[in-house]
Amino acid sequence: MSSNFWQTKRQTEQFGYGQTITQKVKEYETTWMERCYSNGIPDEVSDTLMNSGRVPSYRAIALCLLKNDLHLRGIGFGRNESKIVSFFIEEKAKKLSKQFELF
């Protein structure tokens, strides 16, 4: 038998760049609690409000996890670009602006 097959410790994998899913959900909760939900985030809201992104809910978090949305785009997170990619985008923009100066 393989050792440590049935581990009970908490797994914290890094998905993409930066934070784990647990850290992103905690950031989502604290952001909304600082805004106007100091009593807590509601469990569920109407579908139109949830899809618009104007109201937080634990149901929206659960749906993101069930859809296997690892970057939690459904609740407002996006994939972060690396520093190298942003550097090359800035350099390309500088080159384009210099080309327009020639004319």
Backbone torsions as a table, in degrees:
resi	resn	phi	psi	omega
1	MET	NA	150.9	178.5
2	SER	-79.9	143.6	179.5
3	SER	-80.7	149.6	178.5
4	ASN	60.6	31.8	-179.8
5	PHE	-71.2	-42.6	-178.8
6	TRP	-102.3	67.8	179.8
7	GLN	-80.2	142.2	178.8
8	THR	-106.1	-1.2	-179.8
9	LYS	-72.2	155.4	-177.2
10	ARG	-76.0	129.4	178.6
11	GLN	-90.0	130.8	175.8
12	THR	-124.1	93.9	179.1
13	GLU	-91.6	148.6	173.3
14	GLN	-90.1	125.7	176.4
15	PHE	-108.7	119.0	179.1
16	GLY	68.7	-136.0	-178.4
17	TYR	-102.7	123.8	168.8
18	GLY	98.5	-109.8	-163.9
19	GLN	-87.3	159.0	172.8
20	THR	-84.2	170.1	179.6
21	ILE	-64.1	-39.8	179.9
22	THR	-61.0	-42.3	179.1
23	GLN	-66.4	-37.5	179.1
24	LYS	-66.6	-40.0	179.2
25	VAL	-65.9	-40.3	177.6
26	LYS	-64.3	-38.6	177.3
27	GLU	-65.2	-39.7	176.7
28	TYR	-60.5	-45.9	-180.0
29	GLU	-63.3	-48.2	-177.8
30	THR	-66.0	-36.0	178.6
31	THR	-62.3	-47.3	-179.1
32	TRP	-71.6	-31.7	178.0
33	MET	-71.0	-31.7	176.1
34	GLU	-71.6	-33.0	-178.1
35	ARG	-68.8	-65.1	-176.1
36	CYS	-158.5	5.2	-179.0
37	TYR	-111.7	61.1	-177.1
38	SER	-70.3	-22.9	178.1
39	ASN	-81.1	-11.1	-180.0
40	GLY	125.8	157.0	179.7
41	ILE	-81.7	136.3	179.3
42	PRO	-68.8	154.6	179.9
43	ASP	-69.6	-44.5	178.0
44	GLU	-148.5	151.8	177.0
45	VAL	-132.3	177.5	179.8
46	SER	-65.4	155.2	-175.7
47	ASP	-63.2	-38.0	-178.5
48	THR	-65.5	-40.2	178.1
49	LEU	-70.0	-38.7	-179.0
50	MET	-65.7	-41.5	-178.9
51	ASN	-72.1	-25.0	179.2
52	SER	-76.4	-21.3	179.6
53	GLY	82.5	10.8	-178.9
54	ARG	-87.5	-17.4	-177.1
55	VAL	-131.2	131.7	179.0
56	PRO	-81.9	156.2	173.0
57	SER	-161.3	152.6	176.6
58	TYR	-71.7	-22.5	176.6
59	ARG	-65.3	-38.3	178.3
60	ALA	-64.1	-39.5	177.5
61	ILE	-64.2	-44.6	-179.3
62	ALA	-63.6	-39.7	178.7
63	LEU	-65.7	-37.3	176.2
64	CYS	-62.3	-43.0	-179.6
65	LEU	-68.3	-37.6	178.8
66	LEU	-68.9	-31.6	178.0
67	LYS	-81.0	0.3	-179.7
68	ASN	62.6	38.2	177.6
69	ASP	-84.0	88.3	-171.8
70	LEU	-68.0	-26.8	-179.3
71	HIS	-95.2	2.0	178.4
72	LEU	54.2	44.8	177.8
73	ARG	-67.3	-27.5	-178.7
74	GLY	-65.4	-21.9	178.4
75	ILE	-112.4	13.3	171.2
76	GLY	111.5	-2.6	177.6
77	PHE	-89.1	153.6	175.2
78	GLY	-130.7	173.3	178.6
79	ARG	-81.3	129.8	-179.5
80	ASN	-80.8	141.3	175.8
81	GLU	-83.5	151.3	176.6
82	SER	-76.2	165.7	-179.3
83	LYS	-65.9	-32.9	-179.0
84	ILE	-66.6	-43.5	-179.8
85	VAL	-63.7	-44.8	179.7
86	SER	-64.7	-33.4	176.8
87	PHE	-63.4	-45.8	-179.4
88	PHE	-67.4	-33.8	177.0
89	ILE	-65.9	-41.1	177.9
90	GLU	-64.9	-41.5	178.9
91	GLU	-63.6	-39.9	179.1
92	LYS	-65.6	-39.0	178.2
93	ALA	-65.4	-37.5	178.2
94	LYS	-65.0	-42.3	179.3
95	LYS	-63.9	-40.7	178.9
96	LEU	-65.1	-38.6	179.9
97	SER	-68.3	-33.1	177.5
98	LYS	-69.5	-34.1	178.3
99	GLN	-66.2	-35.9	178.4
100	PHE	-71.5	-26.1	178.8
101	GLU	-70.7	-25.2	-179.4
102	LEU	-66.9	-29.8	-175.5
103	PHE	-86.7	NA	NA
